[in-house]
Amino acid sequence: MRQIFFDTETTGLDADKGDRIIEIGCVEMLNRQLTGNNLHLYINPERASHEDALRVHGLTEEFLADKPKFAEIVDQLLDYLAGAELVIHNAPFDIGFVNAELKRLKRGVLTDHVAGVRDTLLMARDLFPGKANSLDALCRRLEVDNTKRVLHGALLDAELLADVYIRLTRGQDALLMDDHGDASGGEAQAAVDAVDLSCFVLPVLRADAAEIEAHAKMLADLDKAAGGSCRWRALEPPEPVA
């Protein structure tokens, strides 16, 4: 499955009142592996940012003045997103802004161009009811390093969201990335294959009834958070027929 972690920065909070997108960040994940095929766009919104928004993202009119307008990047964006599932934190906000931009250009709506949308805010509220579930709060709870997030940036936030999503769905070890950001799954597997396991004598530890019950509950929670697509459930043996 191709998934795109998607985030925007905007001039304000209300697309219906003319606020515009100024930055888009996209991080690609293919079959739960980050590919490095990301997309980062700055956009000239043809208007100023509200003071509160400017304090959040720090992108000034002067910086954005020579950047392309949305109409100039729309084909690049839609071609990149085509057929992917989007993963967004508080999806209605970002989708609302993209739809407003597409409407100006008579290009339909975002969901016309993608396979679907998954909202990590809804996932987090389901997993952690009654708790703060902002991206920063999830980074702290799930031990994702967000110390570089002094100002909000669309690409950085999309990268953080990818890490949060992997941890929300308990797939931390699926991200085999080296220090340069390159996918290294083949190298990691080669290193594993090179280990001679015949020299190890390993005890077999059987789960007791309480552990099996706890494991089943954890899988049920994961399956619920993943919208019924938890891979671990597919690996469970079928229940015996009476």
ZIGI-V244613 format. One record per pair of residues at least 6 apart in sequence whose ideal C-beta (glycine too) atoms are under 8 Angstrom apart, sorted by sequence separation. I is the first residue (numbers start at 0). J is the second residue. If there is no record, write none. Layout:
BEGIN
i=I j=J
i=I j=J
END
This chain:
BEGIN
i=12 j=18
i=27 j=33
i=28 j=34
i=53 j=59
i=87 j=93
i=101 j=107
i=102 j=108
i=110 j=116
i=130 j=136
i=137 j=143
i=138 j=144
i=139 j=145
i=165 j=171
i=176 j=182
i=177 j=183
i=222 j=228
i=11 j=18
i=26 j=33
i=27 j=34
i=87 j=94
i=101 j=108
i=109 j=116
i=138 j=145
i=148 j=155
i=175 j=182
i=176 j=183
i=222 j=229
i=10 j=18
i=27 j=35
i=48 j=56
i=101 j=109
i=124 j=132
i=147 j=155
i=148 j=156
i=165 j=173
i=175 j=183
i=206 j=214
i=221 j=229
i=9 j=18
i=10 j=19
i=27 j=36
i=123 j=132
i=165 j=174
i=175 j=184
i=177 j=186
i=9 j=19
i=27 j=37
i=48 j=58
i=98 j=108
i=130 j=140
i=135 j=145
i=138 j=148
i=221 j=231
i=222 j=232
i=9 j=20
i=10 j=21
i=26 j=37
i=27 j=38
i=48 j=59
i=98 j=109
i=134 j=145
i=148 j=159
i=218 j=229
i=221 j=232
i=8 j=20
i=9 j=21
i=25 j=37
i=48 j=60
i=97 j=109
i=120 j=132
i=162 j=174
i=175 j=187
i=7 j=20
i=8 j=21
i=24 j=37
i=25 j=38
i=47 j=60
i=127 j=140
i=135 j=148
i=161 j=174
i=218 j=231
i=8 j=22
i=24 j=38
i=25 j=39
i=123 j=137
i=145 j=159
i=218 j=232
i=7 j=22
i=23 j=38
i=24 j=39
i=94 j=109
i=7 j=23
i=23 j=39
i=94 j=110
i=143 j=159
i=6 j=23
i=7 j=24
i=22 j=39
i=23 j=40
i=41 j=58
i=218 j=235
i=5 j=23
i=6 j=24
i=22 j=40
i=119 j=137
i=5 j=24
i=22 j=41
i=23 j=42
i=44 j=63
i=143 j=162
i=5 j=25
i=21 j=41
i=22 j=42
i=43 j=63
i=143 j=163
i=4 j=25
i=21 j=42
i=41 j=62
i=42 j=63
i=43 j=64
i=138 j=159
i=141 j=162
i=3 j=25
i=4 j=26
i=20 j=42
i=21 j=43
i=41 j=63
i=43 j=65
i=94 j=116
i=134 j=156
i=141 j=163
i=3 j=26
i=19 j=42
i=21 j=44
i=43 j=66
i=45 j=68
i=143 j=166
i=3 j=27
i=4 j=28
i=20 j=44
i=42 j=66
i=43 j=67
i=85 j=109
i=138 j=162
i=142 j=166
i=2 j=27
i=3 j=28
i=19 j=44
i=41 j=66
i=42 j=67
i=43 j=68
i=44 j=69
i=134 j=159
i=138 j=163
i=141 j=166
i=1 j=27
i=2 j=28
i=19 j=45
i=42 j=68
i=90 j=116
i=134 j=160
i=137 j=163
i=141 j=167
i=1 j=28
i=2 j=29
i=19 j=46
i=21 j=48
i=40 j=67
i=42 j=69
i=73 j=100
i=90 j=117
i=91 j=118
i=1 j=29
i=73 j=101
i=85 j=113
i=90 j=118
i=0 j=29
i=17 j=46
i=77 j=106
i=80 j=109
i=84 j=113
i=87 j=116
i=89 j=118
i=134 j=163
i=0 j=30
i=42 j=72
i=83 j=113
i=84 j=114
i=85 j=115
i=86 j=116
i=87 j=117
i=88 j=118
i=90 j=120
i=137 j=167
i=0 j=31
i=18 j=49
i=69 j=100
i=73 j=104
i=81 j=112
i=82 j=113
i=83 j=114
i=84 j=115
i=85 j=116
i=86 j=117
i=87 j=118
i=88 j=119
i=89 j=120
i=40 j=72
i=80 j=112
i=81 j=113
i=82 j=114
i=84 j=116
i=85 j=117
i=87 j=119
i=88 j=120
i=70 j=103
i=73 j=106
i=80 j=113
i=84 j=117
i=86 j=119
i=10 j=44
i=18 j=52
i=22 j=56
i=69 j=103
i=70 j=104
i=9 j=44
i=21 j=56
i=40 j=75
i=69 j=104
i=77 j=112
i=10 j=46
i=22 j=58
i=40 j=76
i=10 j=47
i=11 j=48
i=12 j=49
i=21 j=58
i=38 j=75
i=10 j=48
i=11 j=49
i=38 j=76
i=9 j=48
i=10 j=49
i=11 j=51
i=12 j=52
i=11 j=52
i=38 j=79
i=119 j=160
i=126 j=167
i=10 j=52
i=21 j=63
i=9 j=52
i=8 j=52
i=119 j=163
i=123 j=167
i=119 j=164
i=122 j=167
i=88 j=134
i=8 j=55
i=8 j=56
i=119 j=167
i=20 j=69
i=8 j=58
i=19 j=69
i=169 j=221
i=23 j=76
i=168 j=221
i=25 j=79
i=25 j=80
i=27 j=83
i=168 j=224
i=167 j=224
i=168 j=225
i=168 j=229
i=169 j=231
i=88 j=156
i=88 j=160
i=87 j=160
i=86 j=160
i=5 j=80
i=86 j=161
i=88 j=163
i=3 j=79
i=20 j=96
i=3 j=80
i=19 j=96
i=20 j=97
i=18 j=96
i=86 j=164
i=3 j=83
i=5 j=85
i=15 j=95
i=20 j=100
i=1 j=82
i=2 j=83
i=3 j=84
i=5 j=86
i=6 j=87
i=14 j=95
i=19 j=100
i=1 j=83
i=2 j=84
i=3 j=85
i=4 j=86
i=5 j=87
i=6 j=88
i=14 j=96
i=1 j=84
i=2 j=85
i=3 j=86
i=4 j=87
i=0 j=84
i=2 j=86
i=14 j=98
i=15 j=99
i=14 j=99
i=7 j=93
i=6 j=93
i=9 j=96
i=5 j=93
i=7 j=96
i=7 j=97
i=57 j=150
i=56 j=150
i=126 j=220
i=55 j=150
i=56 j=151
i=55 j=151
i=56 j=152
i=125 j=223
i=126 j=224
i=125 j=224
i=122 j=224
i=122 j=225
i=117 j=226
i=3 j=113
i=1 j=114
i=39 j=153
i=2 j=117
i=39 j=154
i=37 j=154
i=37 j=157
i=24 j=152
i=26 j=154
i=33 j=161
i=24 j=153
i=25 j=154
i=22 j=152
i=23 j=153
i=24 j=154
i=22 j=153
i=24 j=155
i=26 j=157
i=22 j=154
i=24 j=156
i=25 j=157
i=26 j=158
i=24 j=157
i=28 j=161
i=24 j=158
i=26 j=160
i=31 j=165
i=26 j=161
i=31 j=170
i=32 j=173
i=33 j=174
i=31 j=173
i=32 j=174
i=8 j=151
i=31 j=174
i=32 j=175
i=33 j=176
i=8 j=152
i=8 j=153
i=35 j=180
i=7 j=153
i=35 j=181
i=6 j=153
i=33 j=180
i=35 j=182
i=6 j=154
i=34 j=182
i=33 j=182
i=6 j=156
i=32 j=182
i=6 j=157
i=5 j=157
i=32 j=184
i=4 j=157
i=4 j=158
i=6 j=160
i=4 j=160
i=4 j=161
i=4 j=164
END
